[in-house]
Amino acid sequence: MRSSARYREDLLNMKPNLYIGGEKVGRGDARIQPGINVMSVTFDLAQDTDWQSLLTAESYFTGNRVNRFTRPPQTSYDLMQKQKMIRLLTQRVGGCIQRCMGHDALVALSIATREMDDKYGTEYSRRFNAYLKDFQERDLTAACAQTDMKGDRSKRPAEQADPDSYVHIVDIKKDGIVVRGAKISITMAAYADEIIVVPTRALRAEDEDYAVAFAIPADWDNVRLITRPVWFRQRERGAAPLSQYGVSDSVVVFDNAFIPKERVFMCQEWDFGRRLALLFADSHRHSYTGCKPAVSDILCGVTALVAEANNIERMAHVRQKLSEFVGGAELSYAAGIASAIYGEKTSSGTFFPNAVYANVGRRLMGETIYHEYNLLTEIAGGLSVTLPFESDFYAEETRRDLQKYIVRNPKISPEDSHLVWRLVENVGSSAMTHWYAIAGVHGGGSPIMETITLNAEYDYEAKKNIARYLGGLVTKLDQSRDLRLEPDLGDTRDTHSTD
């Protein structure tokens, strides 16, 4: 497994194809370092003896220990370990751990490539497993590029006035394909080793050129990353761990990019567009049942801390508001556990989460994220946006005034009171605040997408039958299926199919 130092070194060796503020830059640009710092944690802790059992797993290719982010789950236990890993790592860096994007893309392709082979006799699974083995051995990171520009939202891909509104195939050659278009809002692409492209929606026969999946190095020829970095406010004094972290999102432009055949995992199999899109989305939504509860944990902790600083932590209305964090976070996390337990083993050997529970857990957090920020604001008050600059707390002429008036709880020193309010400012009113609020709604699909999935997956007819029985419309309630339904706790052995 790679060290974080080697990861950073490899980034610096990549060709510069990032554009930030109109300037072409390389991976050494200071503005993307906060995101690189986040990714580095996933390498450092994988080699920490206290974290190795959680962050690593056995490769079903070699039997070696590999980073869990590089290995599709094989059992329900694997899914729960992934969920727990993401929650703890998110707490560690103060927000999105980002590396789960590539993991969920690997999960989706491991399943879809096998199913396409089974139907069409293609060799996508062989290609993908060769790619995955190399990915694990090199301990790579990947951004999943799913969301297209989409153009006119009322029209399908093949109906767009500009065909580049969706990434599509423009030429098929003997040794590969040529693609054009752009993917948007692609988190961590600027500091990923690889970019994995999958479809974003269901497709029809006339959309076949938009049915494409592939993986390329992030500095690939004819690929441009137009990047927007965001980070927490930097501290002038002291070492606050939160201040070193951030995130970058990119528009990934494919300008007649050639993709070698061995890196192509879908080529015009339009009837698998929806399947592959949902495999990624549902796996990612299960990952969200780890990270979104962690964001609630962070907001809960900061809210409780500032309540203490305000000396109101024992008041009934404050306790009631704090309990709302608990309810949302733990219900979502429990949904993720249920999704793992009631998941299923696929033909590829990958164990996939139950879609209903994964989407329930994700939708709950997407619908409550703004409310959680509002709870922090209510209890913290207006200082999160009116706090004097940090330098004023240290300047000779203003230091004594601010040390005197910043204290609201006599048990907390002026220095610690200042640090609490500086934390509230960072978590509650920085650029990262709004990134997390909007990502909380739209990351992995907005609540309407979870609603669509739930309506497609949930058995409403079975619920109507319960009502029919209770209302006397039928005389028998068939519950044989429910009596047979047992949670799949999973075989702890690695039984992945790579043929």
C-alpha positions in Angstrom: 0.0 0.0 0.0 1.1 3.5 -0.7 2.2 6.1 1.8 0.7 9.5 1.7 4.1 10.9 0.7 4.2 8.6 -2.3 0.6 9.6 -3.2 1.7 13.2 -3.2 4.8 12.5 -5.2 2.8 10.6 -7.8 0.4 13.6 -8.1 3.3 16.0 -8.7 4.5 13.7 -11.5 1.2 14.1 -13.4 0.9 16.3 -16.4 -0.7 19.7 -15.7 -4.2 19.7 -17.0 -6.0 21.6 -14.3 -7.5 25.1 -14.9 -8.3 27.2 -11.8 -9.4 30.8 -12.3 -8.3 30.8 -15.9 -4.8 29.5 -15.1 -3.4 26.2 -16.2 -1.8 24.6 -13.1 -0.3 21.3 -11.9 -1.1 19.2 -8.8 1.3 21.2 -6.7 -1.1 24.2 -6.7 -1.7 25.4 -3.2 -5.4 25.7 -3.7 -6.0 22.0 -4.1 -3.8 21.0 -1.1 -6.7 21.0 1.4 -8.3 18.2 -0.6 -5.1 16.4 -1.0 -4.7 16.6 2.8 -8.1 14.8 3.1 -7.0 12.0 0.8 -3.7 11.6 2.6 -5.6 10.6 5.8 -6.9 7.5 4.0 -3.3 6.4 3.3 -1.8 7.3 6.7 -4.4 5.5 8.8 -4.3 2.4 6.6 -0.8 1.9 7.9 -1.7 2.8 11.5 -1.9 -0.4 13.6 -5.0 1.0 15.4 -6.9 1.4 12.1 -5.6 -1.4 9.8 -8.3 -3.8 10.6 -10.9 -1.3 9.5 -9.1 0.4 6.6 -7.7 -2.7 5.0 -9.0 -6.0 3.7 -7.7 -9.1 1.9 -7.5 -8.9 -1.9 -9.3 -11.8 -3.6 -6.7 -11.6 -6.4 -3.5 -11.9 -4.4 -4.4 -12.5 -0.8 -2.5 -9.4 0.2 -3.9 -6.7 2.4 -5.2 -3.8 0.4 -6.9 -0.5 1.2 -10.6 -1.1 1.7 -11.4 1.8 -0.7 -9.9 -0.3 -3.5 -11.9 -3.5 -2.9 -15.6 -4.2 -3.6 -17.3 -5.8 -0.6 -17.8 -9.5 -0.5 -20.1 -9.8 2.5 -22.6 -7.8 4.5 -19.9 -7.5 7.1 -17.7 -5.8 4.5 -20.4 -3.3 3.8 -20.8 -2.5 7.5 -17.1 -2.1 7.8 -17.0 0.3 4.9 -19.9 2.3 6.4 -18.1 2.5 9.8 -14.8 3.4 8.1 -16.4 6.3 6.3 -18.1 7.6 9.4 -15.0 7.6 11.5 -12.8 9.1 8.7 -15.3 11.8 8.0 -15.3 12.7 11.7 -11.5 12.8 11.5 -11.3 15.4 8.7 -14.4 17.4 9.5 -16.4 16.3 6.4 -16.4 14.4 3.1 -13.6 11.8 2.9 -14.1 11.8 -0.9 -12.3 8.6 -1.7 -15.6 6.6 -1.5 -16.5 7.9 -5.0 -14.0 5.7 -6.6 -14.9 2.7 -4.4 -18.5 2.9 -5.4 -17.6 3.1 -9.1 -15.6 0.0 -8.7 -18.5 -1.7 -7.0 -20.9 -0.8 -9.9 -18.5 -1.9 -12.6 -17.7 -5.2 -10.9 -21.4 -6.1 -11.1 -22.4 -4.5 -14.4 -19.5 -5.9 -16.5 -20.3 -9.4 -15.4 -24.0 -9.0 -16.2 -23.2 -7.5 -19.7 -20.8 -10.5 -20.3 -23.6 -12.9 -19.3 -26.1 -11.3 -21.7 -23.9 -10.4 -24.7 -20.8 -12.6 -24.4 -18.5 -9.5 -24.1 -15.2 -9.5 -22.2 -15.8 -6.5 -20.0 -15.5 -8.4 -16.8 -12.0 -9.7 -17.7 -10.9 -6.2 -18.6 -12.3 -4.8 -15.5 -10.8 -7.4 -13.2 -7.4 -6.8 -14.8 -7.9 -3.1 -14.2 -9.1 -3.7 -10.6 -6.2 -5.9 -9.7 -3.7 -3.2 -10.9 -5.8 -0.6 -9.1 -5.5 -2.5 -5.8 -1.8 -3.3 -6.1 -0.9 0.3 -6.8 -3.4 1.6 -4.2 -4.9 4.1 -6.5 -7.6 6.7 -6.0 -10.4 7.4 -8.5 -13.1 10.1 -9.0 -16.3 8.8 -10.4 -17.5 11.0 -13.3 -21.2 10.3 -13.6 -23.1 13.6 -13.8 -23.3 15.0 -17.4 -24.0 18.6 -18.3 -27.4 17.4 -19.7 -28.2 20.5 -21.7 -32.0 20.8 -22.1 -33.4 18.8 -19.2 -36.7 18.2 -21.1 -34.8 16.2 -23.8 -33.1 12.8 -23.9 -29.4 12.5 -24.8 -30.0 11.8 -28.5 -32.5 14.7 -28.8 -30.1 17.4 -27.6 -29.2 20.2 -30.0 -25.6 19.8 -28.8 -24.7 16.1 -28.7 -21.8 17.0 -26.3 -24.4 17.7 -23.5 -23.7 14.1 -22.5 -20.4 12.3 -22.8 -20.7 10.1 -25.9 -18.8 7.9 -28.3 -17.8 9.7 -31.5 -15.7 6.9 -33.1 -15.1 3.2 -32.5 -11.7 1.9 -33.6 -10.1 -1.5 -33.5 -8.0 -0.6 -30.5 -10.4 1.7 -28.6 -13.0 4.4 -28.7 -13.0 8.2 -29.0 -15.3 10.2 -26.7 -16.4 13.8 -26.3 -18.5 15.8 -23.8 -18.2 16.9 -20.2 -19.0 15.7 -16.7 -19.8 18.2 -14.0 -19.5 18.6 -10.2 -16.9 15.8 -10.1 -15.4 15.9 -6.6 -11.7 15.1 -6.1 -11.0 14.7 -9.8 -8.2 17.3 -9.4 -6.2 15.0 -7.1 -7.3 11.6 -8.2 -5.0 9.1 -9.9 -7.9 7.9 -12.2 -11.2 9.1 -13.5 -13.9 6.5 -13.9 -16.8 7.4 -16.2 -20.2 5.8 -16.0 -23.7 6.7 -17.4 -25.9 9.1 -15.6 -29.4 7.8 -16.6 -31.5 5.3 -18.3 -31.0 5.1 -22.1 -32.9 4.0 -25.2 -31.7 2.4 -28.4 -31.3 5.8 -30.1 -29.0 6.8 -27.2 -26.6 3.9 -27.7 -23.5 6.2 -28.2 -24.1 7.6 -24.7 -23.9 4.1 -23.2 -20.2 4.3 -22.3 -18.0 3.4 -19.3 -14.3 3.6 -19.0 -11.3 4.6 -16.8 -8.4 6.8 -17.6 -5.5 8.4 -15.7 -6.6 11.9 -14.6 -4.0 13.6 -16.7 -5.0 11.8 -19.9 -4.5 13.4 -23.3 -7.3 15.6 -24.4 -8.9 15.7 -21.0 -9.2 19.1 -19.1 -10.2 19.6 -15.5 -11.8 23.0 -14.9 -11.6 23.1 -11.1 -13.1 25.0 -8.2 -11.4 24.5 -4.8 -13.0 25.2 -1.5 -11.5 25.1 1.9 -12.1 25.9 5.6 -10.7 29.3 6.8 -7.1 29.1 7.7 -5.9 29.8 11.2 -3.4 32.5 11.9 -2.2 30.9 15.1 -2.5 27.5 16.6 -3.0 24.1 15.0 -6.7 23.4 14.4 -6.9 20.2 12.4 -10.1 21.3 10.6 -8.3 24.3 9.0 -6.1 22.1 6.8 -8.9 20.4 4.9 -11.1 21.2 1.9 -12.4 19.9 -1.3 -12.3 20.5 -5.1 -14.9 19.9 -7.8 -14.2 19.9 -11.5 -15.8 20.1 -14.9 -14.1 17.2 -16.7 -13.9 17.9 -20.4 -13.3 15.1 -22.9 -12.1 16.7 -26.1 -12.0 13.8 -28.6 -10.2 11.7 -26.0 -9.0 8.3 -27.2 -9.7 5.5 -24.7 -7.8 2.2 -25.2 -9.9 -0.9 -25.5 -8.6 -2.5 -22.3 -10.0 0.5 -20.4 -13.4 0.4 -21.9 -16.1 -1.3 -19.8 -19.3 -0.4 -21.7 -19.6 0.4 -25.4 -23.2 1.0 -26.7 -25.0 -1.5 -24.4 -27.7 1.1 -24.0 -30.0 -1.3 -22.1 -27.5 -1.4 -19.2 -27.4 2.4 -18.9 -29.9 2.5 -16.1 -28.5 -0.5 -14.4 -25.0 0.8 -14.2 -26.1 4.3 -13.2 -28.2 3.0 -10.3 -25.5 0.5 -9.2 -23.2 3.4 -8.6 -25.9 5.7 -7.2 -27.2 3.1 -4.7 -23.7 2.0 -3.6 -22.8 5.7 -3.1 -26.0 6.3 -1.1 -25.0 3.4 1.2 -21.7 5.2 1.6 -23.6 8.3 2.5 -25.2 6.4 5.5 -21.6 6.5 6.9 -20.6 10.1 5.9 -23.8 12.0 6.4 -24.3 10.7 10.0 -20.7 11.9 10.6 -21.5 15.3 9.3 -24.4 15.3 11.8 -21.9 14.2 14.5 -19.7 17.2 13.7 -22.6 19.6 13.7 -24.0 18.1 16.9 -20.6 18.4 18.6 -20.0 22.0 17.6 -23.6 22.9 18.7 -23.2 21.2 22.0 -19.8 22.9 22.5 -21.1 26.4 21.7 -24.1 25.8 24.0 -21.6 25.1 26.8 -19.7 28.3 25.8 -23.0 30.2 26.0 -23.7 28.5 29.4 -27.1 27.2 28.2 -26.3 23.5 27.6 -28.7 22.2 30.3 -31.7 24.2 29.1 -34.6 22.0 27.9 -35.0 23.6 24.5 -31.2 23.1 23.8 -31.4 19.5 24.9 -34.3 19.0 22.6 -32.5 20.5 19.6 -29.4 18.4 20.3 -31.6 15.2 20.3 -32.6 16.0 16.8 -29.1 15.5 15.6 -29.1 12.1 17.4 -32.3 11.0 15.7 -31.3 11.9 12.2 -27.7 10.6 12.4 -28.5 7.3 14.1 -31.6 6.5 12.0 -29.5 7.0 8.8 -26.7 4.9 10.1 -29.1 2.2 11.2 -30.6 2.3 7.7 -27.1 1.6 6.3 -26.7 -1.3 8.6 -30.0 -2.7 7.5 -29.0 -2.1 3.9 -25.9 -4.2 4.5 -27.7 -7.0 6.3 -30.4 -7.3 3.7 -28.1 -6.9 0.8 -27.4 -9.6 -1.8 -24.6 -11.5 -3.4 -24.4 -10.7 -7.1 -23.2 -13.0 -9.9 -19.8 -11.2 -9.9 -19.2 -12.1 -6.2 -19.7 -8.4 -5.1 -22.1 -8.0 -2.2 -24.5 -5.2 -2.9 -26.5 -3.2 -0.4 -30.3 -3.3 -0.2 -31.5 -0.3 -2.3 -34.5 0.6 -0.2 -32.7 1.0 3.1 -29.7 2.8 1.4 -32.0 5.3 -0.2 -34.1 5.8 2.9 -31.0 6.6 4.9 -29.6 8.9 2.3 -32.9 10.8 1.7 -33.4 11.4 5.4 -30.1 13.2 5.7 -30.6 15.1 2.4 -33.9 16.5 3.7 -32.6 17.6 7.1 -29.2 19.0 6.4 -30.3 22.7 6.3 -32.4 22.1 9.5 -29.2 20.9 11.2 -27.3 24.0 10.2 -30.2 26.0 11.5 -30.0 24.3 14.8 -26.4 25.3 15.1 -27.3 28.9 14.1 -30.1 29.1 16.7 -28.0 28.0 19.6 -24.7 29.8 18.5 -26.3 33.2 17.7 -24.9 35.8 15.4 -21.2 35.6 16.3 -20.6 33.1 13.6 -20.8 35.9 11.1 -19.8 39.0 13.2 -16.8 37.6 15.1 -13.8 40.0 14.8 -10.8 38.9 12.8 -8.5 36.5 14.4 -5.7 39.1 14.4 -7.8 41.4 16.6 -7.7 38.8 19.4 -3.9 39.1 19.5 -3.3 42.8 18.7 -2.1 44.8 21.7 -4.8 47.5 21.5 -7.8 45.1 21.1 -6.7 41.9 22.8 -7.8 42.8 26.3 -11.2 44.0 25.2 -11.9 40.8 23.2 -10.6 38.5 26.0 -12.9 40.2 28.4 -16.1 40.2 26.3 -15.8 36.9 24.5 -16.4 34.9 27.7 -19.9 33.9 28.4 -19.3 30.8 30.6 -17.0 31.7 33.5 -15.7 28.1 33.5 -14.2 28.5 30.0 -11.1 30.6 29.6 -10.9 33.5 27.1 -8.5 31.5 24.9 -10.8 28.5 24.7 -13.9 30.7 24.3 -12.2 32.3 21.3 -11.3 28.9 19.8 -14.9 27.7 20.2 -16.2 30.7 18.3 -13.6 30.4 15.7 -14.7 26.8 15.2 -18.3 27.9 14.9 -17.3 30.5 12.3 -15.6 27.8 10.3 -18.3 25.2 10.5 -21.3 27.5 10.4 -20.4 30.3 8.1 -17.4 29.6 5.8 -17.4 28.6 2.1 -17.2 25.0 3.3 -20.5 25.5 5.2 -22.4 26.1 2.0 -20.6 23.4 0.1 -21.6 20.8 2.7 -25.2 22.1 2.9 -25.7 21.9 -0.9 -23.7 18.6 -1.2 -25.9 17.3 1.6 -28.9 17.7 -0.6 -27.5 16.8 -4.0 -24.5 14.6 -3.4 -25.2 11.1 -4.6 -28.5 12.3 -6.0 -31.0 14.8 -4.6 -34.0 13.6 -2.4 -36.2 13.4 -5.5 -33.8 10.7 -7.0 -34.1 8.7 -3.8 -37.8 9.1 -4.1 -37.8 7.8 -7.6 -35.7 4.8 -6.6 -37.9 4.0 -3.6 -41.0 4.1 -5.7 -39.3 1.7 -8.2 -38.0 -0.7 -5.6 -40.7 -0.7 -2.9 -43.5 -3.3 -2.9 -46.6 -1.1 -2.5 -48.8 -4.0 -3.7 -47.8 -6.0 -0.6 -48.9 -3.1 1.6 -52.2 -2.8 -0.2 -52.8 -6.5 0.4 -52.3 -6.0 4.1 -55.0 -3.2 3.9 -57.3 -5.5 1.8 -57.0 -8.2 4.4 -57.6 -5.9 7.4 -60.6 -4.2 5.6 -62.2 -7.5 4.7 -61.7 -7.2 0.9 -59.8 -10.6 0.9 -60.0 -13.5 3.4 -56.4 -14.5 3.4 -53.1 -12.6 4.0 -50.2 -14.3 2.3 -47.1 -13.7 4.4 -45.1 -16.7 3.3 -42.5 -14.5 1.6 -41.9 -12.5 4.7 -41.6 -15.6 6.8 -38.9 -16.9 4.5 -37.1 -13.6 4.3 -33.9 -13.8 6.3 -31.1 -11.2 6.5 -28.0 -12.3 4.7 -25.2 -12.0 7.3 -22.8 -13.0 4.6 -20.0 -15.6 4.4 -16.9 -14.0 5.9 -14.8 -15.8 3.3 -13.7 -13.9 0.1 -15.6 -15.7 -2.7 -15.2 -13.3 -5.6 -15.7 -14.5 -9.1 -13.0 -13.3 -11.5 -13.6 -15.6 -14.4 
